Amino acid sequence: MKALLAMPDGLQHSMFDAAQRDRLAQLADIDPDRTVPDLASDGDLRDVEVLVTGWGSPRIDARTLARLPRLRAIVHTAGTVRFVATEAVWERDDITVTSATEANAVPVAEFTLAQILLAGKRSHAREAGYRADHQVHGGAAADPGIGNYGGVVGLIGASRIGVLVAEHLQRFDLDVLITDPFASAEQIQALGATKVEPEELYSRSDVVSLHAPDLPSTRGMVSGELLALMRDGTTFVNTARPALVDLDALRAELASGRLAAVLDVHDDLAADDPIWDLPTVSITPHIAGSQGNELRRMGEFALEEVRRLAAGEPPRHPVDLSTRDISA
């Protein structure tokens, strides 16, 4: 089974360690040290059956497919395949496309869990105040709303990440609410959570965490009207995409000091945006997703897909065409 690393030079060394690259070479006829960043002009591709792609891989369009007459699978080592597989791929019913979205969801859910628990303690705002005092003192708080016993967490979206976060939260003394028009009450109940409408989620939650995909229908879904329903002192967490949030409305709420936030995605923030300096806001440089050694998990998922292809077994994580319009 001839395969090719269709990705930027050097990316394979981030996605696969030496042992994983050796396994890849055992599973397929592939040179694990060679990548092909440009499928439109690179050599003879007529015998290639499998493309292993990743971040920054070339788009696979009709012209590229014409150079790959034997192609039967695209194994993506990252999450969304929107930037790699064009409509020309989906028009073919003989090409399997797999994704490592499930693998990338793991660290995002772990990061989110940590931030939710810290938000319950109002950690960021209290640390800012503590540092400003320059005085060592105890951390006792009279506010009965602080803590993670009996608190309410609202998850926007029962996506892969949202589901993982809900499963993690089952171990804690927290009530979990989920809003998602595509998930049934029974599905959400199986996660130990309660399905609610958005208005109830925002108004009841101590922490609201966003886990919806970036689609035309979801952009701006976190509106000023919904943010206004959040109670004073509560926290908004975004590890999804900034386009889903009305930034002007969020900025106003945060600047007033009424809400706190954890923003791991913030592409629209200008260098002089006042959000950067707010003591109740944690801003991280998009670190929730796979980083460092976590990339190897996505590589491992890709290796399993290549193994299955070589053995004639069905893929483990194929991209579901029926949910393409509601998935990232």
Beta strands, then each sheet from edge to edge (+ up, - down):
strand 1: 3-5
strand 2: 50-53
strand 3: 73-76
strand 4: 96-98
strand 5: 151-156
strand 6: 174-179
strand 7: 194-195
strand 8: 207-210
strand 9: 235-238
strand 10: 260-263
strand 11: 281-283
sheet 1: 1+ 2+ 3+ 4+
sheet 2: 7+ 6+ 5+ 8+ 9+ 10+ 11+
end
